[in-house]
Amino acid sequence: MKRFLYSFLEVVEVALIAVISVFLVRTFLVQPFLVSGESMAPNFSNGDYLLVDELTYYFRTPGRGEVAVFRYPSGNGSTYFIKRVIGLPGEKVKISDGKVYIFNQDNPQGFLLEEDYLSPRAVTTGDAEFKIDGENYFVLGDNRSYSFDSRSWGLLNKKEIVGLARLRLWPLAHMKAFAAPQY
């Protein structure tokens, strides 16, 4: 009987450690995310299963070109979006003639944003300027014609960002780790 009790307690201990470990990893390090919709096509498709790095943005700010998962700014906190970071705090983003221009301290005259991750046929619709202040970011979907993004609802505050898309696990044929484009 004593042997059974020790074995049972050992199983309970292992199970408890496993549950606590999963809780800590899921809460503070990595979160699963299921892509819903086609606003990030062709790079991310409806049904893609991603792992989101929740730790990186505690140590640094989001960078241009990175794909962020965040709570929809005008929602109740239960709706999550995935978009690409385009404009950074202190910059001005100008959309004109289907292209995106960035104005900042290093480039007061502005520069055309080269977006190699977009389809060659992609056109950024709208003609507008956005001044980014505070801890806000300007985000766009890769499928520019069909994306509900900062052009529609405005700037994204850093506190709404959950994390950085790091790894696509599903579908298996398209498994991939993601790195930010270099600018």
N, C-alpha and C positions, 0 to 999 in steps of 0.2 A: 504494500500500500504506500509506503514511504517513497519508493522508487517512482511509482505512478505520480504522486504529488509533485516530486521534483521535476519530472518530465513535463507535467502540465504547466508548472510555474515557468519553466524555461521556454515553452512554446508561447505562453502569454507575454513573457518578457520580449522575445523576438518580435512578436506581432506588434506590441506597443512601440518598440523602437522603430519598426518599419512605418507604422502610421505616423508617428511624430516626424520622422525623416521626410516622408512624402509631404506632410503638411508644411514643414519648413521650406522645402525646395519649391513647392507650388506657390507659397505665399510670398517668398522673398527673392527667388532666383529665376524661375522659369514658369511660364504660364502657357497652356495650350490655347490656340486660337483657330477657329474655323472661318475661312473666308466665305463671305456671303455676298454674291453679286459679281458684276464684271467691271467695276470701276477701276481696277488695277490691272486689267488685261492689257497686254498678253503676258506680263510677268507673274501675276498671281491670278488664279482662276477660281470661280465658284467651286466650293468643295475642297480647296486646298487646306491641308491641316498643317499649321505652323507651330513652332515653338518660339515664344517671345521672351527675350532677355529683359528681365525687370531690374537688373542690377546696374547695368552700364550707366544709365542716366542719373544715378545717384552720385557718380563720380565725375561726370562731364555732361555738357549740354548736347542736345541733338545736333547733328551735322547735316549740311546740305546733301541731298541725294539719298539719305537714309530712309528706310521704310519704317514708320512708326505706327504702333497700335495705340489707340486712345479712346477715351469716353467721348461720345458726341457732345460738343460744348453746349448745345441748346437742349439737351435731353435730361432725363432723370438719373443718369449715371449707369443705366443698365444696357444701353446701346453702345456698341464698340465699332469703331471704323478703323480702316487701314489706309494710309495715304503716304505719299512721299514728301519729305521735308524739302521745301524750295527756298523760302525766305527766312532769314535769321533775325534775331532782335537787333534793332538799330538800322535795318536796311529798308529800302523801298523796292517793291516789286512792281514792274510795269508789264502789262500784257497788251501787245499791239501787233496787228497783222499776223496773228497766229503764233507769235513767238513770245518768250519770256525774257525780260531784261532785269538785271539786278544792279542796284545802285547802293554803294556803301562807302566807308571811309577810304578804302584802298582803291576804289573805282568810282570816283564821284561823277564821271561821265557815263557810267554804266557799262555793262557788258552783256552780250547775248549768252544766255545759259545754254550750254551744249548738253543735251540730254540723250546720250547714247543708249540708254535703257528704254527709250520710247520707240515705237514703230516708226519707220521713215514716213509713213502717211499721217502720223499724228499731228493734229493742229490744236493749239490751245485757244479755245474760243473765248470771246469777250474782249473788250477794250477797257481797261481799268488800271488804276494805280492803287497800291496798298502800302501805307507807311506802317512799319512794324515797330511797336514800342514795347517797353517793359520786358516781361518774360514770355512774349508771344512769338508764334511761328506762323508762316504761311505754308499751307500744305495743299497738294494737288494729287488727284488720282492719275495713274498712267494712261488710262483710257479717257483722255481729256473731254471728248464729246459726250461721254455718258457718266461723268463723275460729279457727285454732290460733294463739294469741297469748299475751301476758303473763298472761292469766287462767289459762292452762294451764301454761306453763313458767317463769313469773316475769319478773324484770326483765331488760332488755337493757343490757349494758355498752357505753359509747361506743366502745370499741376494736373491737367487732364491726361497727360501722356502716361500710358501704362508701361510701354517698353519698346524695344527694338526687335523687328522681325529678324531672326537669326538663322532659322532652319526650316525647310519644308520637308515634312515627313511623309506626306501623302499627296498625290498618288506616288507610289514607289518608283515608277518610271521617271518621275520628275523630282526626286529627292535632291535637295541642294542646300548648301550653306550660303548665306548672303553676306557680302561685304559692301561697305559704302563705296559709291563711286568716288574717285579721286579728283579733286578740283584744285 
